Amino acid sequence: MSSQEIPEENLPSTQGEAHAGAVATADPFADPGLPPHEHRIQDIDERAANRSERVVAMLFVLSMLATVGFIASYVTLPVDKNIYVFPIGHISALNFALGLTLGVALFCIGAGAVHWARTLMSDVEVADDRHPIEASPEVKAKVMADFREGAKESALGRRKLIRNTMFGALALFPLSGVVLLRDLGPLPGTKLRKTAWSQGKMLINQNTMQPLRPEDIQVGSLTFAMPEGMKEEDEDFQNEIAKAALMIVRLRPENIKDKRELDWSHEGIVAFSKICTHVGCPISLYEQQTHHVLCPCHQSTFDLSDGGRVIFGPAGHALPQLRIKVNDKGYLEAMGDFEEPVGPAYWERG
C-alpha cells in the first residue's frame, strides 16, 4: 500500500514530530538559576541594623544574667525546699531554678547567634562548582580569602557591642559546669581519718550481732566485726561501716612476726581493717596456712602475721590495725581508733 492510499487521519503530524524532537533534545535537569536577591531592611537601613545589633546584645546579656542566676540558685537555695509550679505541681525549688536558668542561658546564646546570622551577616547566595577532594594551593588560597570575606561580612570587628557581649556570654556560661563539680561531694577534710571506733567500744560479730569473747574466735578462723552501737537501719550505716569494717583473726602468738602487732593483740587475736588500701574494696579471702588475706578486686595480698604489710599487688600501704583488749565482762573491745587512715593510700595526704 502506498502512502497515497493511507487515510489522512493516520498520517503522522509534521508539527507533532517537530515537538517530539524538541522535547527529546531538551535538558530535563536544566539549572533553574538563583532567584533575584532581595535585600533585607537591615542591608539598606542602618537604624534597623543597629536595632538588630541591640537585640542580639540583649540576648547575650540575658544569657550572662541567667548564668549568674544559675550559680546564685545553686549556692543559696536549700536542697529540701519545694515550690508549686502550675501545671507541674510541687517540685524542688533548686531543680526548677537550675533548669530554668540553664535553659535560658543556652537559649539566649543560640537565639542571639541565629538572629545575628539572619539579620546582620551577609545572606547573598553564592553558587560554587564542585572541586576535587585534594586541596590545591589555589583552593587553600580561596578558602582563606572566603574566610576573611566572611569575617568581614559578619561585621564582628565593626559591631563591637555584639562581639563583647557574645564573648561575655560564652565566657560566663562554662562557669555553670564548674559550679556543678561541687556536686561530686563535699570536701572530705579530715573525717576520713576517723572511724566509728573509739576507746571502750566492744567488737560486735556482724553475723550474730553479738559481742565477741576471745573464746568465740578459733585459731585459723576469720571473723568480721563492727563497732558497738551501729545498726544497719541507721541512715549513715553504709558510710560508717565502709570505714569501720574489721577483720579478726586468731594466730598463734609465736607466729606473729611484728612486735607492735603482738602488743596490740590479745592472746594472738588481731584486728585489722577490712578495707583494702588500694581502692577501698572489702577484703574477704583468708589463707589459713600462710596467714595471707587477698583483695578480690585487684589481688592485693597482705600478711596478717607481719603487721598487715603488702606482699603483692597495687595496694599502697599495710592494713591499719586496731588495738584491742578484753574488758571486765570478758568481751573484746577497742582501745581507740585506727592510728592510720583506713582505705586507699591517697587519703594519707588529705
C-alpha angles and dihedrals in degrees: 000000000000125000090251089064095053112100113253094237090060095053116101115254115246090213091051092050091052091049092050091050091051092051092049092054096044117102106244090198100048116159106254090201128222123303117246112282114254115208119228121231089250089059093059103027118058091194090059089048090052090050090053089048091054091048091053092046090049091054091051091048090050088053090054092049091049091052090051088048090051091054093044092050092049092051101040109032116086117236094232098050115114129193135187116246119180123259096004097059128213112356138157111286091213095052092046093049093046093048094045097048094042091049092049091048092052095041094051093051091050095042091048092051092048094047090048092052095045099046110025110023119080114277098186110135114230124193115212128185121239115262136196118279092241109083115230123203089257091054092048090050090049092050091052090047090050090048092052090046091049091049089050093048092048087065089219091145095044098041096063094164092060093043095051096044091046091052089048093052093046092046095049099042096070088059087076090065092045091053090049089062085075087073090068082088140280118295108273095223108178098322092102088062090063130064136183091269118107138154113299098016111136123230109250120203106238092213100048098022088223128126114264125242122196091247090058090069118071127199109273095016126123120216129181119217141177134195122282113262099033117123128191091228092059114113094233096039096112093049093048098043089050087067103029102045109129137202117208121195130172115219131175106263091233089058094058108100101183116077096209091050089053092048092050094049132080117229090330095315108132128185121206133174112268091213116099114235092224106067102336103266117157113256116223110150116096128181109206099199098050097029089230125145121203129209108223094210103064103354098252106168126206131192109225091190092059106049095288091285122171114258098168141010138032099302112129103216145358124292111268113249125220117220110231141180140169118264129216091274093055097254127129113251138174122256092208142313127308112287093216128051113269121236132008117026096236091073088070086072094046 
